Amino acid sequence: MSPDALNKLLAELKSQIASLEGVDNQKRARLDGLVEALEKSARNPADSEESGKLRDSLNESIVVLEGTHPRLTQVLNRIVELLLDIGL
């Protein structure tokens, strides 16, 4: 995995989350949890069970947010693609 690519996407994701408007606390907490899980996955990519759960959570978030937050969902999609490319 390219740490630089993932770190760049994580920074972009954090920026998008910070600038979100009209998102309830539950959705924001879920997104913050995804960021934490992605950071953990970057440190320990060998945990395939956790990676599967992470991909599922990312895909669920994409579905929930795609109509209202297209930029955020673009970043999430790129992260999913990166995880798939590296076999996670």
C-alpha positions as CSV (number, residue, x, y, z in Angstrom):
1,M,0.0,0.0,0.0
2,S,1.2,3.4,-0.7
3,P,1.1,5.2,2.7
4,D,1.3,8.5,0.9
5,A,-1.9,7.8,-1.2
6,L,-3.9,6.6,1.8
7,N,-2.6,9.5,4.0
8,K,-3.6,12.0,1.3
9,L,-7.1,10.5,1.0
10,L,-7.4,10.4,4.8
11,A,-6.5,14.1,5.0
12,E,-9.0,14.9,2.3
13,L,-11.7,12.8,4.1
14,K,-11.0,14.6,7.4
15,S,-11.3,17.9,5.6
16,Q,-14.6,17.0,4.0
17,I,-16.0,15.7,7.3
18,A,-14.9,18.9,9.1
19,S,-16.7,21.0,6.5
20,L,-20.0,19.0,6.5
21,E,-23.1,20.9,7.2
22,G,-26.5,19.5,7.9
23,V,-25.2,16.1,9.2
24,D,-26.5,14.8,12.5
25,N,-24.3,13.8,15.3
26,Q,-24.8,10.1,14.7
27,K,-23.6,10.3,11.1
28,R,-20.7,12.5,12.1
29,A,-19.7,10.0,14.8
30,R,-19.9,7.2,12.2
31,L,-17.7,9.1,9.8
32,D,-15.2,9.8,12.6
33,G,-15.2,6.1,13.4
34,L,-14.5,5.3,9.8
35,V,-11.5,7.6,9.9
36,E,-10.2,5.9,13.0
37,A,-10.7,2.4,11.4
38,L,-8.9,3.5,8.3
39,E,-6.0,4.8,10.3
40,K,-5.8,1.5,12.2
41,S,-6.0,-0.4,8.9
42,A,-3.2,1.6,7.5
43,R,-1.0,0.7,10.5
44,N,-2.1,-3.0,10.5
45,P,-3.2,-4.1,7.0
46,A,-3.0,-7.8,7.7
47,D,-6.3,-8.0,9.6
48,S,-8.6,-9.2,6.7
49,E,-11.7,-9.6,8.9
50,E,-11.5,-6.0,10.0
51,S,-10.8,-4.9,6.5
52,G,-14.0,-6.6,5.3
53,K,-16.0,-4.8,8.0
54,L,-14.3,-1.6,7.1
55,R,-15.2,-1.9,3.4
56,D,-18.8,-2.7,4.3
57,S,-19.0,0.4,6.6
58,L,-17.5,2.5,3.8
59,N,-20.0,1.2,1.3
60,E,-22.9,1.8,3.7
61,S,-21.7,5.4,4.3
62,I,-21.5,6.0,0.6
63,V,-25.1,4.9,0.0
64,V,-26.3,7.1,2.9
65,L,-24.4,10.2,1.9
66,E,-24.2,10.1,-1.9
67,G,-27.3,12.2,-2.6
68,T,-26.4,15.0,-0.1
69,H,-22.6,15.0,0.0
70,P,-21.1,14.1,-3.4
71,R,-17.6,15.3,-2.6
72,L,-17.4,13.2,0.5
73,T,-18.7,10.1,-1.3
74,Q,-16.1,10.6,-4.0
75,V,-13.4,10.5,-1.4
76,L,-14.9,7.4,0.2
77,N,-15.2,5.7,-3.2
78,R,-11.5,6.4,-3.9
79,I,-10.6,4.9,-0.5
80,V,-12.6,1.8,-1.3
81,E,-10.9,1.5,-4.6
82,L,-7.5,1.9,-3.0
83,L,-8.3,-0.8,-0.4
84,L,-9.4,-3.1,-3.2
85,D,-6.3,-2.4,-5.2
86,I,-4.1,-3.4,-2.3
87,G,-6.1,-6.5,-1.5
88,L,-7.9,-5.4,1.6
